[in-house]
Each structure stands twice: as C-alpha cells, then as structure tokens.
Amino acid sequence: MIEPVTVTINPLPTLVITDPAAVCTPGTVDLTVAAVTAGSDAGTLSYWMDAGATIPLATPSAVAATGTYYIQLTDVNGCSTIQPINVVVNPLPNLVITDP
C-alpha cells in the first residue's frame, strides 16, 4: 500500500547585519544592540568567534578587539543562518611631546 507523505521545507531566516561604527580604545562595541540586526526575521540570536559557530563570543555586548565576528539567527522552526559582522577598535594616536 502506498501512502502520501507531506514534506515541509522551511526557508532559512533572513539575517540583516549592519556593521557598527568604529570606536577608539578603550571603547568597546555592543553587537547586541537592535540596530545591528534591524530588518532581520524574528528568532534567537547567538554570537560567535568563527563562521562554524563553534567558538562562542564571550562578551558580545563589549567587544574590545578589531576583527570579524559572527551572528547566528535561529528561528522557531530550528532553522538558522549565520552572517559576519566587522568590528573596528582603533588604537589611540601616539602623542610625543618635547619640551622646548
């Protein structure tokens, strides 16, 4: 006997990333602010050091080093997508003063 099977393939959620403005040391960048992922689908966000989502970013609300990090969005269906985000933390300029 042959029975029909219903298969549902859910689309990946849409994750829109806006790179944050650069800051100067000792400032930090907060990747958890809503402006970073504005326009994305609803779901749970997680923050990573690598594109494979194997190394969690310990403090996504206070990133202190220049680099590429990753944000993953997982929707209610368990589908997820990951996108890179670029962070720039500029060093302070070196000021040398020589007394006259």
N, C-alpha and C positions, 0 to 999 in steps of 0.2 A: 504494500500500500504506500502511495506517495502522498505526503502532506506538505502543504505550503509552509514556508518559513519567512518570517518578516525580519529583515535586517535593517538596522538603523545605523547610519554612519553620520556622526556629528561633526560639524566643521570645527576647525581649530578656533579658539577665541582670538579676537583682534586685540593686539597689544601695541599701543602707540607710545613711543618714547620721545621725550623732549630732553635733550642734554641740558643739565643745569648750568647756570652761569659760573665762570671761573671765580675762585676765591684766592686770597693770599694767605700764606702760612702766618699764624697758626690757625686760621679759619678752617672750617670743615664744610662738607656738602651733605645735605639731607636728601637721600634718594627716596624717602618715604612720603614726601610732600605730594599732594594731589596733582600739582602742575606737571610733575614728571611723567605721569601716565594718563593725563587728561585725554579723553576721547577713546579710551580703551573699553572693552567689554567688562561686565561685572565678573568678579571672581576673587580668588585669593592670590595675593602677590607674595613672592619669596625672592630673596636677594642672594646672589652667588658671585664667587670669585672667578668661576670658569663657565664656559659655554655648555659643558656637560652637566651642569648643576650637581657637582659632586663635592664642592668646597663652599660651605655657607659663608656669606659675608657677615662677620660678627656684629658690626655696628653700622647698618645701612643708614641710620639717622645721623651719623657723624663720620663720614668718610674723609680721611685726612691725607690720602696719597693720590697723586695723579695716576690714572690708569683706566682700563676698560673693565667694567663690571657687567653683571647680567641680571636682568629682572625676568622672573618667570610668572606667568599668569595661568592659573588653573581654574577652569570654570566648574559649574555644578555637575557636569557630566563626567568630570575627571579628565577632560582634555586639557592639554597645556601647550603653551608656546613660550619661547624664551627669546629675548632681544638684548643686544648690547647697549650699554649706556656709557658715555665718555665723561670722565671727571678730570678737571684740571685744578690743581692746587699749586699756585705759583710761589716760588721762594721769594722772600723779601729781598730787595736790592741790597747790595753791599755798599755801604757808605763809609768812605775813608776820609777822615779829617786830619789835616796837617796844620798845626798852629803856626801862624806867621811869625 
